[in-house]
Each structure stands twice: as C-alpha cells, then as structure tokens.
C-alpha cells in the first residue's frame, strides 16, 4: 500500500455503517426543508404515484453526485471524515481515479440488490471490502491524519 511494509488498518463493517448513518442524517437535514419548500408539508403525509422531477433529482441524483464529489475531492464523505476514514486504491494506497469512484457508487447497486449481501461482505472479508469496493478496486482505511 504505502512505502512501508506495514499493512493499513482497514475499516470494518460497523464503523462504516456509522459513517453511512451520519451521511444519511446530514442529507435528510439538508433535503427535508428543501422538499417541504418545493412540495409543501403534505409531501410527508400523502403518497404520490406520479413521478416527480424534484424527487428524482433530490432523492437519487443529488446523493450520487454528492457522494462521488466528496470521494473525488476528499476521499471520504462527511461521515467517513468525522470517523477518520478514507477511501484509497486497494493496490497502491493512493487516491482512486474518478472512474473507479463512479464505478464504486454504481457497485452499491450490485452490493445491495441481493439482500444487501455485498455490503454485509465487509464484515467477513480479510481487507473489509464490500463488493462495490472489490469492483472499484478500493479499500476503506483508518486515516489518523484526517
């Protein structure tokens, strides 16, 4: 990984769950007022079967863009940064390129569709890689300098 022969300290399942929960709460705190402003308070109490442009943009596209942007510029989302974790290239320990990070995000779908098995895999893998990490050739490590 690095110039030294020392193996990095991989971030395990539960610390990554905690980082994800932090990111989710932060995103909800940002989006809830915006969605209420756009649709009104009835947005939270009624079920709409019609597709809505703002729902698509804010609930699906915005999280994807935000996650990949944080990964590209900071090697971590806010939750990972708070917990001193970062995403690195599994072979070099350096910063992954943008293409791999986009692939990592798309790999979340591969990881979640079969009963979340690709995410749960982090708990059993030697290098704590989920299927999305394996596809993108990344690992999540502790970064004491963060």
Secondary structure, DSSP 8 states (H G I E B T S, - for coil): --SSS----B--HHHHHHHHHHHHHHHHHHHHHHHHHHH-GGGGTS---S--HHHHIIIIIHHHHHHHHHHHHHSS-HHHHHTTEEEEETTTSS---HHHHHHHHHHHHHHHHTTTHHHHGGGT-TT---HHHHHHTEEEEE-TT-
